[in-house]
Each structure stands twice: as C-alpha cells, then as structure tokens.
C-alpha cells in the first residue's frame, strides 16, 4: 500500500592508531555515511528501486537505544536501515523500518511520543564538529505517519538564537515543512518510508540555503521513535544511529554525512 547512522611516544602512537581505526573517546566510533547524488529526481512512491543503497545507516543494536531501553523487544520490535540521497534542491530519506506495531499514534500525540523518524542535520559544513551546543544552522526534524497522513515537526527549542526559524509541529498533527513529500509502503515486517525535504525549507533571509556539493561533509544523525500502545502514560522508546539521549542538545555526538556524486 502506498499512501502518499616511550610514554609520550606511546600516547601519540595510540592516538594516531585510534584515529586511524575511527574511534572517538573510548569505544565510540566516528560514524560516517555517504549520501549519493540522484542523477534524476527521485520519485516519491514508497519504493527504493531507484536508490543507491551502498551506504546504509543501520539502527538495530541494543547499544543504540537511548531512551526507554526496557521497552525494546529486539530488532523485530524496532529497527531500521536508512539511506540518504540528494540533489541540488532536496535531501532524500529512504527507510526500511521493522516495527511489530507500526503507525501507532493518536490525535495530539507529540512526534517524540509516537512512531516517527528524527533527522538531525547541520546546514553549516564549517561549523565546529566538536561543538556541544546547537547553532542556528542545526536542525532536528521529525517525520511521522499513521500510514495514511504525513506530519512533520521542527524542534528548535534547544537553540538560543533561532534566527527566524522557530519550533513547529511538536504537538503533532501538522505538516510544517513547505515542499515536503512522503510515501509509505507496508511490508511483512513493517514499512518502507520514502521522503524528501527541500533544503530551502531550512533557510530564510538570515540563514542561507544549504548548497550540497561533491565531497562536502556535515554533521548528521538519525533517530527512531516508537510506541506500541496509543494510550496516555505509555512510554516511547528511542534508538539512534550514534550517540546518547544528549543528541537532542549536543551535536558533538552526531555522526557525519558526506555528499558524493558518483561511485
């Protein structure tokens, strides 16, 4: 059904080795994935047949639970493989989601408290990747569907100077991203979500439009939110590609997205 992530010498050696192995801190990987450029505009129809799936974001491990870990029943309960593509105007998101109780929501549910996908993205490739506070060019975007309708939200509450782009849609049942398009296909174990977000929607007179190009690297992350019973007081669980629950306030815990135009 289609419904429209020496002692001094030894220290130096270890640091170099850790960097070469892709380690940040103790046991925390520096995760980086590729967003491939679409040679033609991607048709948003709930199918990933035209997608380059060679650089997946995999979210399926217990270590990736950041909230409500006691509620997780395993990968069949909640997991996903997510792909990112781009063209000059859009960021494309393709997600193969495994969820034993998909599309759980009810009117008025916040996206954080329902089945939703969170996209964390910086539109400033020159920003300090070790920054611990959000800048005006950092965005948390939530995509939510009940299987029929699509809702979006932008969370900017953690930003002191929002430069004209405010929080919107965080009480659910709204579509707040101009030009957003999505489709979903139900599968035996969950669903496929396909969506596109205009880069222009993350800009205004004070925040310049992000211009993607081959080789550009930005901070990026993906989260999954899931609830199995649409009842007040029932908690949601959250998984993330990389980082802890602090990803919602601390971009240093995000991974990286690299834009590439071909294999």
C-alpha positions as CSV (number, residue, x, y, z in Angstrom):
1,X,0.0,0.0,0.0
2,X,1.4,3.4,-1.0
3,X,-0.1,6.3,0.8
4,X,1.3,9.3,-0.5
5,X,24.0,6.0,11.3
6,X,58.2,5.9,25.3
7,X,55.1,7.0,27.3
8,X,54.8,10.3,25.4
9,X,55.6,8.4,22.2
10,X,53.2,5.6,23.1
11,X,50.4,8.1,23.7
12,X,51.0,9.7,20.3
13,X,51.0,6.4,18.7
14,X,47.9,5.3,20.4
15,X,46.1,8.5,19.5
16,X,47.1,8.1,15.9
17,X,46.0,4.5,15.9
18,X,42.7,5.3,17.4
19,X,42.1,7.9,14.8
20,X,43.0,5.5,12.0
21,X,40.6,3.0,13.5
22,X,37.9,5.6,13.6
23,X,37.5,5.8,17.4
24,X,36.3,8.8,19.3
25,X,36.9,8.7,23.0
26,X,36.6,5.2,24.5
27,X,34.7,2.8,22.3
28,X,32.7,5.4,20.5
29,X,33.0,5.2,16.7
30,X,33.2,8.2,14.4
31,X,30.4,7.2,12.2
32,X,30.3,8.5,8.6
33,X,28.0,7.6,5.8
34,X,27.7,8.7,2.2
35,X,24.7,10.4,0.6
36,X,24.8,9.7,-3.1
37,X,23.6,12.2,-5.6
38,X,20.5,11.3,-7.5
39,X,21.1,11.5,-11.2
40,X,17.5,12.2,-11.8
41,X,14.8,13.4,-9.3
42,X,13.7,10.5,-7.1
43,X,10.0,9.6,-7.5
44,X,8.4,9.5,-4.0
45,X,6.3,6.5,-4.3
46,X,7.3,4.2,-1.4
47,X,9.7,2.1,-3.4
48,X,13.5,2.1,-3.1
49,X,14.2,0.5,-6.5
50,X,15.9,3.6,-7.9
51,X,18.0,4.2,-4.8
52,X,21.8,3.7,-4.3
53,X,21.7,1.5,-1.2
54,X,25.5,1.0,-0.9
55,X,25.9,3.2,2.3
56,X,23.3,2.3,4.8
57,X,22.7,3.7,8.2
58,X,21.9,0.6,10.4
59,X,19.9,1.0,13.6
60,X,19.3,-2.4,15.1
61,X,21.5,-2.9,18.2
62,X,20.7,-2.7,21.9
63,X,23.7,-0.3,22.2
64,X,21.8,2.1,20.0
65,X,18.8,2.5,22.4
66,X,19.0,6.0,24.0
67,X,15.6,6.2,25.7
68,X,13.1,3.5,27.0
69,X,15.5,0.7,26.5
70,X,13.5,-1.6,28.9
71,X,10.6,-1.4,26.4
72,X,12.6,-2.8,23.4
73,X,11.8,-6.3,22.4
74,X,14.5,-6.7,19.8
75,X,15.1,-5.8,16.2
76,X,11.6,-7.1,15.2
77,X,10.1,-4.6,17.7
78,X,12.1,-1.6,16.3
79,X,15.0,-1.3,13.8
80,X,15.7,0.3,10.5
81,X,18.1,0.6,7.6
82,X,18.2,4.2,6.3
83,X,19.6,5.6,3.1
84,X,20.3,9.2,2.2
85,X,20.5,10.7,-1.2
86,X,20.5,14.3,-2.6
87,X,20.2,16.6,-5.5
88,X,20.6,20.4,-5.7
89,X,17.3,21.0,-4.1
90,X,16.3,18.1,-1.9
91,X,17.5,15.7,0.8
92,X,16.0,12.3,0.2
93,X,15.3,9.8,3.0
94,X,14.6,6.2,2.4
95,X,14.0,3.9,5.4
96,X,13.2,0.2,5.6
97,X,11.6,0.0,9.1
98,X,11.0,-3.1,11.1
99,X,8.2,-2.5,13.6
100,X,5.9,-5.1,15.0
101,X,3.2,-2.5,15.7
102,X,3.6,0.2,13.0
103,X,1.9,3.5,12.6
104,X,1.0,3.8,16.3
105,X,-0.3,7.3,17.1
106,X,-3.4,9.1,18.0
107,X,-4.5,12.7,17.5
108,X,-2.5,15.1,19.5
109,X,0.4,12.8,20.2
110,X,3.8,14.6,20.0
111,X,6.1,13.1,17.4
112,X,8.5,12.1,20.2
113,X,5.8,10.0,21.8
114,X,4.7,8.2,18.6
115,X,6.1,6.3,15.7
116,X,8.4,8.7,14.0
117,X,11.8,9.2,12.4
118,X,14.1,12.0,13.5
119,X,16.6,13.6,11.1
120,X,19.4,15.7,12.7
121,X,21.3,17.8,10.2
122,X,23.6,20.8,10.1
123,X,23.5,23.1,7.1
124,X,26.9,24.7,8.0
125,X,29.8,22.5,6.9
126,X,32.2,24.9,8.5
127,X,30.7,24.5,12.0
128,X,33.0,23.1,14.7
129,X,32.2,19.3,14.7
130,X,33.1,19.2,18.4
131,X,30.5,21.9,19.4
132,X,28.4,20.9,22.3
133,X,25.5,23.3,21.7
134,X,23.2,23.7,18.8
135,X,23.8,26.6,16.4
136,X,21.1,28.3,14.3
137,X,22.1,26.0,11.4
138,X,21.5,22.8,13.3
139,X,18.1,21.2,12.8
140,X,16.1,18.4,14.4
141,X,13.3,17.3,12.1
142,X,10.7,14.7,12.8
143,X,8.7,12.7,10.3
144,X,5.6,11.0,11.4
145,X,2.9,9.0,9.6
146,X,-0.2,7.0,10.7
147,X,0.0,5.1,7.4
148,X,-2.3,7.5,5.6
149,X,-1.4,11.0,6.5
150,X,2.1,12.5,6.9
151,X,3.1,15.0,9.6
152,X,6.4,16.9,10.2
153,X,7.9,18.9,13.0
154,X,11.0,21.0,13.6
155,X,12.4,21.1,17.1
156,X,14.4,24.3,17.7
157,X,13.8,24.8,21.5
158,X,17.5,24.0,22.3
159,X,18.7,26.9,20.2
160,X,19.2,30.3,21.9
161,X,19.1,32.3,18.6
162,X,16.8,30.6,16.2
163,X,17.2,33.4,13.6
164,X,13.6,33.3,12.4
165,X,13.1,29.5,12.2
166,X,11.1,28.5,15.3
167,X,9.9,25.2,16.7
168,X,6.8,24.0,14.9
169,X,4.7,20.9,14.8
170,X,5.8,19.4,18.1
171,X,2.3,18.9,19.3
172,X,1.5,16.6,16.4
173,X,-0.9,16.5,13.5
174,X,0.8,19.2,11.5
175,X,2.8,19.4,8.3
176,X,5.2,22.3,8.8
177,X,7.8,21.8,6.0
178,X,6.9,23.5,2.8
179,X,7.6,21.3,-0.1
180,X,7.9,18.1,1.9
181,X,6.7,14.9,0.2
182,X,6.5,11.4,1.5
183,X,5.1,7.9,0.7
184,X,4.9,4.7,2.6
185,X,4.6,1.0,1.6
186,X,3.5,-1.6,4.1
187,X,5.8,-4.7,4.3
188,X,5.5,-8.0,6.1
189,X,7.7,-6.8,9.0
190,X,7.0,-3.1,9.0
191,X,7.1,-0.5,6.2
192,X,9.2,1.5,3.8
193,X,9.2,5.2,4.2
194,X,10.4,7.5,1.4
195,X,10.5,11.2,1.8
196,X,12.2,14.4,0.5
197,X,12.9,17.6,2.4
198,X,13.7,20.8,0.5
199,X,17.0,22.5,1.5
200,X,15.1,25.7,1.1
201,X,12.9,24.9,4.0
202,X,15.9,25.1,6.3
203,X,16.7,28.6,5.2
204,X,15.4,32.2,5.3
205,X,16.6,35.7,4.9
206,X,19.0,35.2,7.9
207,X,20.0,31.6,7.2
208,X,21.3,31.0,3.7
209,X,20.1,28.0,1.8
210,X,22.4,25.0,2.1
211,X,24.1,24.1,-1.2
212,X,25.2,20.5,-1.3
213,X,28.3,19.5,-3.4
214,X,30.6,16.6,-4.0
215,X,32.9,16.0,-1.1
216,X,31.1,18.2,1.4
217,X,30.8,16.8,4.9
218,X,28.3,17.9,7.6
219,X,27.1,16.6,11.0
220,X,24.2,14.3,10.8
221,X,22.2,11.7,12.7
222,X,19.0,9.6,12.6
223,X,16.7,8.5,15.4
224,X,13.7,6.2,15.6
225,X,10.9,6.7,18.0
226,X,8.3,4.0,18.7
227,X,5.3,3.4,20.8
228,X,3.3,0.2,20.7
229,X,0.1,1.3,22.5
230,X,-1.5,4.6,21.8
231,X,-2.5,5.2,25.4
232,X,-1.7,8.2,27.7
233,X,1.2,7.3,30.1
234,X,2.6,4.6,27.8
235,X,6.3,5.4,27.2
236,X,8.1,5.5,23.9
237,X,11.5,4.0,23.1
238,X,14.1,5.7,21.0
239,X,17.0,4.4,19.1
240,X,19.7,6.4,17.3
241,X,22.4,5.7,14.7
242,X,25.1,7.2,17.0
243,X,25.2,9.0,20.4
244,X,23.1,9.1,23.6
245,X,20.0,10.9,24.5
246,X,22.2,14.0,24.5
247,X,22.0,14.2,20.7
248,X,18.9,16.3,21.2
249,X,21.1,19.1,22.8
250,X,24.6,18.2,21.8
251,X,25.7,17.9,18.1
252,X,29.2,16.6,19.0
253,X,27.5,13.2,19.4
254,X,26.2,13.1,15.9
255,X,27.9,11.3,13.0
256,X,28.8,12.7,9.6
257,X,27.1,12.7,6.2
258,X,29.4,13.1,3.2
259,X,27.9,14.1,-0.1
260,X,29.2,12.3,-3.2
261,X,28.1,12.5,-6.8
262,X,29.1,9.0,-8.1
263,X,30.8,5.7,-7.4
